[in-house]
Amino acid sequence: MRTAIALACLVLASTVGAKDLIVHQRSVAGLGPPTPREETVYLAGDKIITDSSTNRTIVDLKAQTITGADKMKRTYNLLTFDQLHAQMQALKKSIANLPPEARQQLGGLFDEGADVTTSATGKTQTIAGHAAKEYSVSGGPYSGSVWMTEEIATPTEFKEWKRIQDEGSGAAQRLGEALGKLDGFPLRTRIQVTNATGGQPMQLSNEVLEVREGSPPTDVLTVPPGFTKQAAPKPAGT
């Protein structure tokens, strides 16, 4: 899950700083041939909203909170950045205490020695109306590619959010760091996560279908009315 979040946030952390953007994208995360989901990402000042038919996530950089709403269950929870940091630290501790066999079953996701690298392939393509370059991704349990465009710059506003996202562990952290070093905006990402036990690999992918300037509708800036608040998840081991 940590890897999927980090991958998804690569799109959220790259945009034109002074302008609101609306990004329509298709994402896939899971084993086998998971069902693609379409979602809209609104990049509006200090807020990042990801909205789909089933979920809504609101990252408020000024308030330093993350609000997650489940439209099917009509519930939501609110997590502060400090709580997120505590969860990450608890996860690191719990992984460090696992026996070697259990760590191996994680497919190297949390192997501190696993380096993840990117390399330009020389291939170019127009994606969502923007010229993009392909970079291969490899290292640890990961293999795949990401297509970047330099026609959309990375703003300074999202550096703090990216720093928090890179506080993971092992190869999952290395993946975020490697992709974060690439210039521009990721328009297409295809990552395969190998299972060390020989099982079916996990597929992580994201493709931007459209990027345009525009402000989000007022109703997506908050949790839908009538939703019930739930307690934020506690750090592992508490």
C-alpha positions in Angstrom: 0.0 0.0 0.0 2.9 2.4 0.9 4.3 1.9 -2.6 0.9 2.6 -4.3 0.5 5.8 -2.3 4.0 7.0 -3.2 3.5 6.2 -6.9 0.1 8.0 -7.0 1.6 11.1 -5.3 4.2 11.5 -8.0 1.5 13.0 -10.2 0.2 15.1 -7.3 3.7 16.5 -6.6 4.3 17.8 -10.2 2.4 20.7 -11.7 2.6 24.4 -12.6 2.9 26.2 -9.2 0.9 29.3 -9.8 -2.0 27.8 -11.7 -4.8 25.4 -10.7 -4.8 22.2 -12.8 -7.3 19.5 -13.4 -5.8 16.1 -14.2 -7.9 13.2 -15.5 -6.1 9.9 -15.1 -6.5 6.1 -15.1 -4.8 4.1 -12.4 -4.3 0.4 -11.6 -2.9 -1.2 -8.5 -3.1 -4.8 -7.5 -2.4 -8.4 -8.4 -3.3 -10.1 -11.7 -5.2 -7.9 -14.2 -6.8 -5.4 -11.7 -9.6 -3.3 -12.9 -8.5 0.2 -14.0 -10.1 3.1 -12.1 -10.6 6.6 -13.5 -10.1 9.6 -11.2 -9.7 13.3 -11.3 -6.9 15.1 -9.5 -7.4 18.8 -8.6 -4.3 20.7 -7.9 -5.5 24.0 -6.3 -3.1 26.1 -4.4 -2.3 24.3 -1.1 -4.9 21.6 -1.7 -4.6 18.3 -3.6 -7.8 16.5 -4.2 -8.2 13.1 -5.8 -11.8 12.2 -6.6 -13.3 9.1 -8.1 -16.7 7.4 -8.0 -15.7 5.4 -4.8 -13.2 7.6 -2.9 -12.1 11.2 -2.3 -8.8 12.2 -0.7 -8.0 15.8 0.3 -4.4 16.7 1.1 -4.3 20.2 2.8 -0.7 21.3 2.8 -1.4 24.4 4.9 -3.4 22.6 7.6 -1.0 19.6 7.2 -3.9 17.1 7.1 -5.1 14.2 4.9 -8.8 13.5 4.7 -9.9 10.2 3.2 -13.6 9.7 2.3 -15.1 6.3 1.4 -18.1 7.0 -0.8 -19.4 3.5 -0.7 -19.4 3.3 3.1 -20.2 7.0 3.5 -17.4 7.4 6.1 -14.3 9.5 6.3 -11.2 9.9 8.5 -8.7 12.7 9.1 -5.0 12.2 9.5 -2.4 14.9 10.4 1.0 14.9 8.9 2.4 14.2 12.4 0.2 11.1 12.6 1.3 10.0 9.2 4.9 10.4 10.3 4.3 8.3 13.4 2.7 5.6 11.3 5.7 5.5 9.0 8.1 5.2 12.0 6.0 2.4 13.5 6.0 0.6 10.2 9.8 0.8 10.0 10.1 -0.6 13.5 7.6 -3.5 12.9 9.4 -4.5 9.7 12.8 -4.4 11.4 11.5 -6.8 14.0 10.2 -9.4 11.5 12.2 -12.6 11.1 14.2 -12.9 7.8 11.6 -15.4 6.3 8.8 -12.9 6.8 10.8 -10.0 5.4 11.6 -12.1 2.3 7.9 -12.7 1.7 7.5 -8.9 1.3 9.3 -9.2 -2.0 12.2 -6.9 -1.0 9.9 -3.9 -0.7 11.6 -2.9 2.6 15.1 -4.1 1.8 17.3 -1.2 2.9 20.1 -2.3 0.6 17.9 -2.3 -2.6 18.9 0.5 -5.0 16.3 1.7 -7.6 17.6 3.5 -10.7 16.2 5.2 -13.7 17.7 5.5 -17.2 16.6 7.4 -20.3 15.6 5.0 -23.1 15.7 7.6 -25.8 12.1 6.9 -26.7 9.7 9.8 -27.1 5.9 10.0 -27.4 3.0 12.5 -27.2 0.8 11.7 -24.2 -2.2 13.8 -23.2 -1.0 16.4 -25.7 2.5 16.8 -24.2 5.8 15.6 -25.5 7.2 12.9 -23.2 10.4 11.0 -22.7 10.6 7.4 -21.4 12.8 6.3 -18.5 13.3 2.7 -17.5 13.0 1.8 -13.8 14.8 -1.1 -12.1 16.1 -2.2 -8.8 15.0 -4.3 -5.8 11.5 -5.8 -6.6 10.7 -3.1 -9.2 10.9 -3.1 -13.0 9.1 -0.9 -15.5 9.1 2.6 -17.0 7.9 6.1 -16.5 7.2 8.7 -19.2 8.0 12.4 -18.2 7.2 15.7 -19.8 9.1 18.8 -19.2 6.3 21.0 -20.5 4.8 21.0 -17.0 7.2 22.2 -14.3 7.5 21.1 -10.6 6.5 23.8 -8.1 8.2 24.6 -4.8 4.9 24.4 -2.9 4.9 20.6 -3.0 8.5 20.0 -1.8 7.3 19.5 1.8 4.7 17.0 0.7 7.3 15.1 -1.4 9.7 15.1 1.6 7.0 13.4 3.7 6.2 10.9 1.0 9.9 9.9 0.8 10.0 9.0 4.5 9.2 5.4 3.7 11.5 2.4 4.1 13.7 0.2 2.0 13.1 -0.2 -1.7 9.7 1.5 -1.5 11.5 4.7 -0.3 14.2 4.2 -3.0 11.6 4.0 -5.7 10.1 7.4 -4.6 13.5 8.9 -4.4 14.6 7.7 -7.9 11.4 8.9 -9.6 11.5 12.2 -7.7 14.9 13.0 -9.3 13.4 13.0 -12.8 12.5 16.4 -14.2 9.0 17.2 -15.1 5.6 15.7 -14.8 4.9 11.9 -15.0 2.3 11.2 -17.7 2.5 7.4 -17.8 3.9 5.0 -15.2 4.1 1.2 -15.5 5.7 -0.6 -12.5 5.8 -4.3 -11.8 6.5 -5.4 -8.2 8.1 -8.9 -8.1 7.0 -11.3 -5.3 10.0 -13.1 -3.8 7.9 -16.2 -3.1 7.2 -16.7 -6.8 3.6 -15.5 -6.7 1.9 -13.2 -9.1 3.6 -9.8 -9.4 1.7 -6.6 -8.4 1.0 -4.1 -11.1 1.2 -0.4 -10.4 0.3 1.9 -13.2 -1.0 5.4 -13.9 -1.8 7.2 -17.2 -2.8 10.8 -17.5 -5.6 11.2 -20.0 -6.0 15.0 -19.9 -4.4 18.0 -18.2 -6.0 21.4 -18.3 -6.0 24.6 -16.3 -9.0 25.1 -14.1 -10.2 25.3 -10.5 -12.0 22.5 -8.7 -15.8 22.6 -8.1 -16.6 23.8 -4.6 -18.2 20.5 -3.6 -15.0 18.5 -4.0 -13.0 20.7 -1.5 -14.8 19.0 1.4 -16.2 15.6 2.5 -19.6 14.9 1.0 -22.5 15.8 3.4 -23.9 13.1 5.6 -20.6 11.1 6.0 -19.7 9.7 9.4 -16.3 10.5 10.8 -14.1 7.5 11.9 -11.0 7.5 14.0 -7.7 7.7 12.2 -5.8 4.4 12.0 -3.4 3.9 14.9 0.3 3.1 14.3 1.2 -0.6 14.2 1.9 -2.0 17.7 -0.1 0.6 19.6 
